[in-house]
């Protein structure tokens, strides 16, 4: 960086320190003075901030013009900042005769100017030798009694006091100097509205302050002052545009001045002239700003650690990185300052309405931008910028656009006059190589030949300069992403080649230009203009790049056929597209690449879901809108599917989910959030989609591809196209895209998700291709209402066996069996034998053929299955195996009869009863009981003992009826608490009493005998109470539904121990009876007799079973006085009892009609007496029954 010529443009000037008095003493202590000033390295504090500075110091003899006045604004190079007087006297007399008058004159001149930055240095070496030191010092103190702090004594090598006082005086002098400038700045700034105000005076005064900072080496402060001056000038011009003072009008009248200001030349200038123009002023300020930036950069880069010789050292890479970052930062700042200057010039010219020739501004812009870009090359290569690329592109564009204006102007007297005066300023060492070259080109272009020095024909022409500038601009703008601007300059370069008739370069430029335009151009008119030029003038070159040729023809073909050229372009497009090509050009609707709409649009499809079987035809009709104004012959349309996946069905646009809720506060709230950003939100989604479609075309996935049967002619407007194919592999597929092939060399691809995003009525198109495997179904289970079978009798079901889509070429076996733990289900074989499994031989089957087989089965009843509401169902599972497949069929059975057991204990006798209740609705069949056996196992050493069948006559049981079978169990000496095994066996058959219209029972069911076998363990206990219950209705009539009845319960003790109180509990099915109070406390008499009653209400019409009555001990902790009525807390241990009417039924009638109610209304008054008589009669009847037993 030290070799940069900019750093040599201006050198620092030394700060002056004046001396007077003894020459001998000054020479003796000159080095001490320099050392006291830090050898030029000082720390100056400004606004409490230390500013290290390195200055040059020059000692000069005292003179009156070196003394600065109190408020004087002077050049820092013309004044001394500290004044020193050396006093050397051996005695007071010598001081009075030789020194006093000289120091008094010196002090008088300083005092007159009000300057306080001075020191008197007394060299006491000689006075000490004469032992007069004290008397001489007293003399000095007497003469300068008010300034004793400015008296400094030195002797020999001792300068301690000098070191502590000289530097503060010097720094104070710097402060005073700066304060004078700040005061003057404030005064000038506030008077700019006066007509007499002078802008050059203001600028030069502030520039003098900048030189002061320059001499201090404080380039940051220099830049700050220049920025402040720059900003103030801009504000003054902006605020004075309406009421313009005289000086500003004079500035506007100066126009652009007598000559062209050159940036780097003004770095060597120390101020501006009184007749300065606005453009000269702005260029002067910018030049010094850039000069300051280069010095700041040079200072900072010097502090960066130098790179190590070891390239692998991390410190080396860090240092290089810091240097690169610093260089890029300062290059950006330089570009930013320069760009701001060009903007300010344009704005201020407009605001001040400065009359000027526009070509002069173009010349200045070209020279300025050339110089700035060349200066940046000293910092960093412009091709490696990391910051400020926008400024570099803007300045580059400004240079090219202004050069374009100059190229097409060719001559201008104003430019010639403006450039003529720059004859002595074309030194490349000062201006820079590129700036000097540009200036010479402009001079040769606009000046007459006789006004040029040297050889006027040497060097570049302005056309060559313009060409090089355009090429450089295109490359730089393209590198930094300014593609649109780069395309514009590419067009300018192409037009330039056409103008100069450079055919080879114009062809090369056109192909590059057209390639870029097809990629990025947003204007269809521009694209069509250059596409037409290429097709008409550069057809051989376009033929070498088929993609560019077809793109140009497509752009030209997609418009109305208004002229013969349009028709020829359309014809040529069809011809070129039809030519065979190994890699046809493909255009996608999601990445068309042209600034026009995609010419094809999918309007609708015939089906959104297609479900077919393998090897069957697939049909699909699509409606496609064509934007072409002519027919496209030899067109083929394909619909390409892919396997269903999230990737294939993901929406291109965002998917939103909205919800609304009303919480407890009553304030409605709504939420809307994005469930998916959409595929188009992904980076580089176009490339991802293209790769996916390419992989789909080359993959081994055999997804269906529907196409037209033969080439079609695609008409303008809407086209209805039928597509077909044969279903291949099994799977579920979704429509990926549609392809329209124009001939053999051009394809249009319509991605379906993109079409859906643009057409809301479109939806996903799915195709399901299935293979129907061989299946086995039970016909009775395949309907909407599945049939339940009957357990306990033979049943029939039909097996439907289907071959599926593939044939079954050979005979096969089908196996059917029950899958439960106990294999109780039986199947009838062809031979008539009942077996636990069944095997069927299936003959060969053709595709989709069905064979049916009737299967007879029987599920025996194996348990007591009483259900009060006849809803008990038995579920069993059947396993079917065929062709290595297995089906599990769930069969539901309803028992043909419901079985309920009970034991009745009468003293030493135990009766065991089984109630057989028909639960089916088969009124054409009676169940015929043929045998009833009960065996009791009292010992393993003895055979079981048969029980005595009490009612040996076994009746036929019709539908909705029941029959009770009663046995008297054998007596046993075994402990009654030990349970004994009991085996029950019932045999029965079926008797047909009417025709079976629904064929529920097969005919073979009547030829078989059935058996119910059951084993149960239970103890045989002794009865303690005999219960007799009787239901009595009101007015001694029959019970009616929903009318209160009375259940009278009488108890008789049949054991030896008498309980004083027992609790009677009544339970009943709520569907039959409603019990008001379920518990009653019954006091027992000494005779062992007790009685109570319950209020019950029947809920159904017909024969209803009696409620169940149980006897419990009374809980000893129960206190009757704490309860209004007995509840469950009164229940103790349940007592064994014998219920005389257990299993009996009572008839319930319908409600009484209103006429009957009227007739009985007269007897309402006697209801109470009748109820008492009824209860008395019932009690007497029950008493007789008890006494009889």
C-alpha angles and dihedrals in degrees: 000000000000089000092061107119091215091071089058095053095093132019129203121256121220124250111245125230113187124213134191139171124047113027091196092055093046092052089046094052102030092108090046089055091050091048091049087057090054093255086282096310107112138159112226117192118218120178091348090305120117115232114194110213135181113208139174116237125207124189112212132177113262118267131168094243089060090065113096118215123238098265099012120140102212140160111275090223093057101054137059115236095205129025119207128191119195116212119196118173130149093201141012090255092056090048091050095047104037109020113027099070092047095050090045092055090047092049092045093058092049093045091050090055091045091239113155099175099102140110135201111214115200114201101205097183096106093037090055091051089054091039090238098116095113096048093049092048090050089053091052092047090049093052094044099032092146094049105044090133088067095057114099126185122209130173133175106327097336110111101146095126091047092055092054097048110033099062095049089051090050094049090046089053089053089052091050092048092052093045090056090054093047090051092048090047091054091050095048093044092056095050102054092111090066116099090226093057113119121215094192090053091051093047094046092047091052091044088055087056088051089053088053089056090043091057088051090052090238098138092163088062090046090054091046093054092047091050090049091050091045092051094046093051090050092049092048093051092045093049095044099050093106102034102035118190119221096257091054092049088051089053090052092048091055087071108184097336130238099299141019113272112230118208102221094040091059090058086075094051120096098205147343130275123249091248094049117155125224094251091049090050094050092046091050093052092045092049092054092044091054090044090054091048092053092050091048090050092048090050093050097042088054088061092053110100111254117247117265123242088238104085092195093059114112090216089060093054091045092052092047090049092050091049092048093049092048092049092049091048093053093043088055091050092050091050092046093052091048094048090048090052092054090049093049092050092054093046096046094045087055095045094047092040090226111191109232145145108257090221090065090058089048090053092049092048092050094049094043096048091044091053095045094049090048091050090053089057087069088062105036140345107268089224090061100049115142098176131039096020089144092060091048091051093047094051091045091051091047091053094050096045092050092046088052089057091049093048092054093042095056094173138039131158091206092055091045092053092044093052097039093077092055092072093110094044101066097099108138091207090061103032100034128252099270094041092050090047092050091047091052091049091052092048092051089049101049106023121078115253094248091058093058124093125223120358108349094194096058121099134028126323121234089253091058090046090050092048092050091047092051093048091048091047094050092050095046096043091047091050093054097044099259090133097152093053090043090054090051093054089044088058089047090051091050092049089047091055090049091051094052091043094238097155100179093049092042091054092048091045092048094054092049090044095048092048090055094044092053089052102044113006112123097187116083092195092057090046093050092047094056093037089057091049091052096047092047101039109019104036095134090054091048091050088061090060106042095184092057091046094052092044090053092048091047091053091049094044096052097081138071117292095244098144142026090257090058091052092048091050091051092048092048091049091054091047095049093043091053093056112106115251131179089222110032116207109255126203121195127206091222093050107024093155095210129097092243134079120274105268095226128059131182108231102179146331128223098232134023094192125035119187116186142147129248117283093016124118121265117214126193131166121203131187113215125186115214121205093194115113092215139047120277106213126197091031123159124193124205131184109207119200130195134195113280112264138147089254092056096046099040112124119243093219129053117282116220131199119202127190136173128201138175110213126197091280090068093234114127115230128189131199130198122183138163115252092184132014090212131245092272090065092067118099114259091003090158091061091045091052093047091050090049093051091047091051089049091055093051100035124106090233106125098214116161118270114195118199143166115276092234139000114292137198111246107217126206111268125013121000125191107211128184118212128190143174141160117263112250128173123018117258148093115276137183129208108265103179147325121242126204111193114199103200114312100306111050131055133184115203120199109195105212098218089053090051089050091053090054098039113047093195092063121092137180116293113217130186123198116198112189137179115217109224123206108282139191121205135176103231094213089058099046099072128089090256107048116213124234119215130225119251120215097038136063114280133188131214132174124236114211110201116195124192096209125209094322125060124246100227099187139042115270140186127243118203124203126184145147116264103201128112093253110045097218099142116097132200127201116235126210089264091058095252119137111230139171092242138026132216122198126191111224117202122221112293132211120224113290092002120142130213122192128204131184113226123196118206139168128203109195121217106247105172145039102272107177114167120179093209096036092241098124110131129186117212121203131173125225122199119213121190124190134150093356091306128113130207125190112206121196112215124192121208132192112203115243088223137025117223125205126177129201138169125220121198120203110178103291094351123091119197120197116198135185120199111209109200124182108230099177130085096227098129092170093065132065121201109230115207108211102172143010122189133172124186128186121208107214097161138008089226093059132056117255115275118235119233121231113255104226098191101038093174107094113199131206110258116222125201114290092014136101143209130204123218115198129194129183107225119229118259116256136190092208118116107278091227093062112090117234128206117247126190119205122191125181123181122196144161139196128260119196112221099168142012118288101230094179096044091231093147117046117225094247089062089075092056096060133078118223131205136203115203124183136168125197137169119218135147123247108231130181122255117244101184136034112217125201117183125185129183113219124187127209117280089015090283133128121286117269127200117268091009123117117255132181124240106203113200120195121189129201123185114231097173130073100250119076119208112211090218134013132184119234116206125192124200130181141161106273088221088065107029140022112208116203097197117015098190133054131180109226120195110214121220122226088255088062096249127127138162140193140159138222131203112233132175122207115225102189137048119240136038108343125187119246116260114256117255123204133184122219133180113250114257106248090218092056115109111200093201092063094060133058091211133005116272137179091289089070093061118108130169115335113248125216113252144175115232110202096196098038110142094017122127135220126212117239119198132207119268118286116262121244092251090058090049090054093050092051094045093090092060095053091101091060095049094104095051092046090051090053092048090048093052091048092051092047091051092052091049092050090047091056090051091051094046092048092055 
